[in-house]
Amino acid sequence: MAVRVQNGYKKYGNFETLHLQRVAYQFECIFDAKSNAVNGFDLRGPRDLPVTVGGKYGLFVMSHINSNVFLTLNPTPLMVLTSEARVTFPKTTLISCIVGLRQLDMGEVTLFGQPRPDNLGRMCGYMPQANYFILSEIALLNVLTIRETLEYFGMLYAMDEFEIEKRINFLTTFLDLRKINHPIHSLSGGQKRRVSLAVAMIHNPKILVLEIWGYLVDLSRNYGATILMSTHYLEETKSCDKVGFMRGGRLLEEDSPKSLLCKYEVATMEGAVLHLCRKDDNNTDEDPISFAFESVKLTKYISNSMSTKVIRNDGESISLPRVKSNHAKIIHALNLKWWNRCRRDWRLLIGMLIVPIFCVLTFENIVGPEPHGVRFGIVHNNPDFNISVPNHCNYDTYNKSQCLGNVGICNFLDKFETDKFNWVHVNSYEDGMDLVEAGSVMGIIEFPLDFSVHMKNRMLLRNFADNETIHGSTVSIKMDETNNILSSWARKIIVDKYLLYIDAIATACSFNGSIQPPLQFSAIYGSIGLFDVVSFIEPGAIIINMFSLPMSLVIIWTEDRVAGLEGRDFVAGVHLWHRFVSNILTQSVMIFLQIGTFLALMCHFYGMVIHGSLALAVGLVYSSAITGLMIGFMVGALWDSVLDVVFLIIFICIGQIFTTGVMWPLEMAPWFARKLFECFPVTHAIEALRAICIRGWSLTNPVVAMGFLPAVGWITIALLVSILAERKRYN
């Protein structure tokens, strides 16, 4: 026999509470090859079932406790499983257990007389279910061409180039696939299904497990393929050798389509099914079941009863073909698929190359430079002064070296760079306040009437100046403090320029002493400039971007799983560790390209300086990127919904921006919050990169060494969680 599911049981939901009242429909099945009949026994004693099975084809029975499976297929028949509706019989679950996508809770699957191996390899060809209305379920990558798709799966099955080319030529001719160099997304629905079938046949498998129709009769008759299918479209079953109709988890009838049509004297399969359903309703009404069992006793009974009988319709044992995966070819095939995908999928190109450039340009041109063109109003209270008139302040006409010859308003404004502020003429204080309230200017600088005269007197009288002189030489500044960063910058600039203005007056008059305050600040690391805060943010910006970009690929991986690509690869022999290795190899190339993009733009165009080891900085950023990649793997392993994954990635990325000290020192957070944030994946990495870039520290410094430690921990956690989630997924 080619495929056999013996005493198979698959649990759905909570076993202790699910369908306990229907346990009497649990059958033991004995196949009698001489009489070509199946005898069924329920829990209350034996009784005949209305099932007759030809000795050549075996049988299929499924219980109401989703599902106790007895299935035997000899080599070469074309057998179909069908049911009255999509929800009454888990045919796809059975096929998933056969190919290894899921595991039976009890029972076993045997192939060629031996237990099914973990990896079917070249023994089995699997074509996932394709909905006629949802063509995305063909489980093929749309951006690849027909040739690239077939070559990819041929490499997964460890076929050599000559063998792959030979099979491609045969299948494209046999299935009439002429557009071999066209991408999948450009094909019609029928062509896509034929490509999916060609993928299942590329390695010439002994067993072909399909969930759609097309080109199957010729395969069964002329190429010796054993085919097990499931379908909801009854008329399509006329071409098969045997039809098994399931309802409520039970096999109602199993025979050839022609025999069923003759037996019930109908012209269509729908008519035969209607007779079967009416007959089943009558049997159910005559035999009501109302049992309840304790969960433990029920489990023991099912386990014991399912292990007592063995179905066998031939005495021969066919030797199981040796299954051996070529891991190097599998990883190479995954890498090649990723490369072909990158060449055609614009989302990947934007995510890997355009986004880093956009982030650097946005950050450096908005956060990096000092403000310029800030509008400020000038209230002068002097009818003869108008800052808006061109060349009104002709600084060349002033004798700046003459004592008290440089105390005017224009001398003060001369200290400002021309691009930092745009001065706006304002007639009065009230007009200036109206402009601030309207948002036309950021603030106003008010000079009292006869400011120059009062300033001269104050410089001459010094400590003996009267109140009128003091008030007349005082400059009043009012600002919109909504943008605190901008207002702090403006306040510092105005104070600095005012000190320069006073120092210039004192120098011209040869006053003794310094005008500057008796405080001197100098930087050991970094700079004391207000807007040199960009050097503080740059390392964090690099780490956060490099952490988030690889992690965002989980969205594409989840799309592939939803589309069935991951399951199809799994059946072909691709396991979790293959994907781990392939993604680390392919993404490492992209990560280094992205790191190079960040550092090239920031260092060569925007003046970022790395005082420490460049190799150490690159290694730290790379470790953070791999951490993000592995966390993305973990997220993808735990969630199957694309929308769930998108929201979770957004949550993680935004959380990292505000909790890891990228833009704001963690010292300002409460103690308990600070300790919590230090456990996050990139908190220590950001501080370590700052220490390398700004302070020039090496790996021997604990701050730098600590930057690598969280990466090791989070990668380990992500690996363990991904492995456990993967095992649960295929259970």
Disulfide bonds with the S-S distance in Angstrom:
Cys393-Cys410 1.68
Cys403-Cys509 1.92
